[in-house]
Amino acid sequence: MELTLTLPTLLALFISLAVLAAIPGISVLVVSSRAAAYGFTHGVATTFGIVLVDILFISIALYGMTLLLPWLGKWAVLIRLLAAVYLFWLAWRLWCFSDPKKPFSDIEYSASLSSSFLLGVVVTLADHKAILFYMGFFPALMDLSLLTLNDTVVIFLLTFLAVGGVKMSYAYLSAKSAKSFIINRASQFNKFAAILISLVALIMLLSLWWNL
């Protein structure tokens, strides 16, 4: 089977997943604290748990929404517009967010790789907003009815590289220089993330205009 996903779509997907994975939040703090407390390998184990659940959420978004697409009809265009607007709104919130410092108390867990992995799984499963975002994001970025097995494999690979790569970077930095390195630079990173998310939203709008 051939790929139906275009290079701009793959690029937008990779940027979006990487930016969302890098935004300081509970998953970043869990990975960072785990790596800072027990070492880089524990941060990696936590990351694998996060990526596994993300792939599960994406699978639901890809194939669950495929069943709904025939019923959407002309509403598909509106959904894509709303998704782009949501990304612009998210970018604006990130740009204006000037005080990212929030207290985070690390909880003591058994220092085993399996517990670190399960911690990543549980934290991600508890984030119910993630699956809602994926279910709105993927239909806006690509035509799910045309997806092939190869497309799915590539999406999973990009998810592993983007989400896993970013989280492992946090784990490495935390293991080497502790969590304060991340927190002190969160404000500057938020502005950079806002620019990238705006770029993705713009790509989505241009892709929609091109197909009209």
C-alpha positions as CSV (number, residue, x, y, z in Angstrom):
1,M,0.0,0.0,0.0
2,E,1.1,3.5,-0.7
3,L,1.1,6.5,1.6
4,T,-1.8,8.9,1.2
5,L,-0.3,11.4,3.7
6,T,1.6,14.3,2.1
7,L,4.9,15.7,3.3
8,P,3.2,18.9,4.6
9,T,0.7,16.9,6.6
10,L,3.4,14.7,8.1
11,L,5.4,17.8,9.0
12,A,2.4,19.4,10.6
13,L,1.7,16.2,12.5
14,F,5.2,15.9,13.8
15,I,5.4,19.5,14.9
16,S,2.1,19.4,16.6
17,L,2.8,16.2,18.5
18,A,6.3,17.4,19.5
19,V,5.0,20.8,20.7
20,L,2.1,19.3,22.7
21,A,4.5,16.8,24.3
22,A,6.9,19.6,25.2
23,I,4.5,22.0,26.8
24,P,5.2,21.9,30.6
25,G,2.4,19.9,32.3
26,I,1.8,17.0,34.5
27,S,3.4,14.4,32.2
28,V,6.5,16.5,31.7
29,L,6.8,17.0,35.5
30,V,6.3,13.3,36.1
31,V,9.0,12.3,33.6
32,S,11.3,15.0,34.9
33,S,10.9,14.2,38.6
34,R,11.3,10.4,37.9
35,A,14.5,11.0,36.0
36,A,15.8,13.5,38.6
37,A,15.1,11.1,41.5
38,Y,16.1,7.7,40.0
39,G,18.0,8.4,36.8
40,F,17.6,8.7,33.1
41,T,16.4,5.1,32.5
42,H,13.4,5.7,34.8
43,G,12.5,8.8,32.8
44,V,12.7,6.6,29.7
45,A,10.4,4.0,31.2
46,T,7.9,6.6,32.2
47,T,8.1,8.0,28.6
48,F,7.3,4.6,27.1
49,G,4.2,4.4,29.3
50,I,3.0,7.8,28.1
51,V,3.7,7.0,24.4
52,L,1.9,3.7,24.7
53,V,-1.3,5.4,25.9
54,D,-0.9,8.2,23.3
55,I,-0.8,5.6,20.5
56,L,-3.9,4.0,22.0
57,F,-5.7,7.3,22.0
58,I,-4.6,8.0,18.4
59,S,-5.9,4.6,17.3
60,I,-9.3,5.4,18.8
61,A,-9.2,8.8,17.1
62,L,-8.2,7.4,13.7
63,Y,-10.5,4.4,13.4
64,G,-13.3,5.5,15.7
65,M,-13.8,8.7,13.7
66,T,-13.7,6.8,10.4
67,L,-17.1,5.3,11.3
68,L,-18.5,8.8,11.9
69,L,-17.1,10.5,8.8
70,P,-19.9,9.3,6.4
71,W,-22.4,11.1,8.8
72,L,-20.5,14.3,8.9
73,G,-21.0,15.4,5.3
74,K,-20.6,19.2,4.9
75,W,-19.9,19.6,8.6
76,A,-16.4,18.2,8.0
77,V,-15.2,21.6,6.7
78,L,-16.6,23.3,9.8
79,I,-14.8,20.8,12.0
80,R,-11.5,21.6,10.3
81,L,-12.1,25.3,10.8
82,L,-12.9,24.9,14.4
83,A,-9.8,22.8,14.9
84,A,-7.6,25.5,13.4
85,V,-9.3,28.1,15.5
86,Y,-8.7,26.0,18.6
87,L,-5.0,25.8,17.7
88,F,-4.8,29.5,17.3
89,W,-6.5,30.0,20.7
90,L,-4.1,27.5,22.3
91,A,-1.2,29.4,20.8
92,W,-2.5,32.7,22.2
93,R,-2.9,31.2,25.6
94,L,0.6,29.9,25.6
95,W,2.0,33.3,24.4
96,C,0.2,35.1,27.2
97,F,1.0,32.5,29.9
98,S,3.8,34.3,31.8
99,D,3.9,32.5,35.1
100,P,4.3,28.8,34.5
101,K,5.8,28.1,37.9
102,K,3.5,25.8,39.9
103,P,4.3,23.7,42.9
104,F,4.7,20.0,42.2
105,S,5.3,17.6,45.0
106,D,6.9,14.4,43.9
107,I,5.3,11.2,45.3
108,E,7.5,8.4,46.4
109,Y,7.2,5.2,44.4
110,S,9.0,2.0,44.3
111,A,12.2,2.6,42.4
112,S,11.6,0.0,39.7
113,L,11.4,0.5,35.9
114,S,8.0,-1.2,35.9
115,S,6.6,1.3,38.4
116,S,8.0,4.1,36.3
117,F,6.3,2.7,33.2
118,L,3.0,2.2,35.0
119,L,3.2,5.7,36.3
120,G,3.4,7.0,32.7
121,V,0.5,4.9,31.7
122,V,-1.7,6.0,34.6
123,V,-0.9,9.7,34.3
124,T,-1.7,9.7,30.5
125,L,-4.9,7.6,31.0
126,A,-6.1,10.2,33.5
127,D,-5.7,13.0,30.9
128,H,-9.2,12.6,29.3
129,K,-8.6,15.8,27.3
130,A,-5.9,14.1,25.2
131,I,-8.3,11.8,23.4
132,L,-10.7,14.6,22.8
133,F,-8.0,16.7,21.2
134,Y,-6.8,13.8,19.0
135,M,-10.4,13.1,17.8
136,G,-10.7,16.7,16.7
137,F,-7.2,17.1,15.4
138,F,-6.7,14.2,13.1
139,P,-9.9,14.6,11.1
140,A,-9.0,18.2,10.6
141,L,-5.5,17.4,9.4
142,M,-6.1,14.4,7.1
143,D,-8.8,12.4,5.3
144,L,-9.3,9.5,7.6
145,S,-11.3,7.6,5.0
146,L,-8.2,7.3,2.8
147,L,-5.8,6.0,5.5
148,T,-3.9,2.9,4.7
149,L,-2.0,0.5,6.9
150,N,1.2,2.2,5.9
151,D,-0.2,5.6,6.9
152,T,-1.1,4.2,10.3
153,V,2.4,2.8,10.8
154,V,3.9,6.1,9.9
155,I,1.6,8.0,12.3
156,F,2.6,5.7,15.1
157,L,6.3,6.1,14.2
158,L,6.0,9.9,14.2
159,T,4.2,9.7,17.6
160,F,7.0,7.7,19.0
161,L,9.7,10.0,17.6
162,A,7.9,13.2,18.5
163,V,6.4,12.4,21.9
164,G,9.0,10.0,23.0
165,G,11.9,12.1,21.8
166,V,10.7,15.2,23.6
167,K,9.9,13.4,26.9
168,M,13.3,11.6,26.8
169,S,15.0,15.0,26.3
170,Y,13.3,16.2,29.4
171,A,14.3,13.1,31.2
172,Y,18.0,13.6,30.1
173,L,18.0,17.2,31.2
174,S,16.4,16.4,34.5
175,A,18.8,13.6,35.2
176,K,21.8,15.9,34.5
177,S,20.7,19.2,35.9
178,A,17.4,18.7,37.9
179,K,13.9,20.1,37.3
180,S,14.8,23.7,37.8
181,F,16.4,23.8,34.4
182,I,13.0,23.2,32.8
183,I,10.9,25.4,35.1
184,N,13.1,28.5,34.7
185,R,12.9,28.4,30.9
186,A,9.2,27.5,30.6
187,S,8.1,31.1,29.8
188,Q,10.5,31.4,26.8
189,F,9.5,27.9,25.6
190,N,5.8,28.7,25.7
191,K,6.3,31.6,23.3
192,F,8.3,29.4,20.9
193,A,5.6,26.7,21.2
194,A,2.9,29.3,20.4
195,I,4.6,30.2,17.2
196,L,4.9,26.6,16.1
197,I,1.3,25.8,16.9
198,S,0.2,28.9,15.0
199,L,2.2,27.6,12.0
200,V,0.4,24.2,12.2
201,A,-3.0,25.9,12.3
202,L,-2.0,28.0,9.3
203,I,-1.0,24.9,7.4
204,M,-4.4,23.3,8.2
205,L,-6.2,26.4,6.9
206,L,-4.1,26.5,3.7
207,S,-4.7,22.8,3.2
208,L,-8.4,23.3,3.6
209,W,-8.4,26.2,1.1
210,W,-6.4,24.2,-1.4
211,N,-8.9,21.3,-1.4
212,L,-12.0,23.5,-1.8
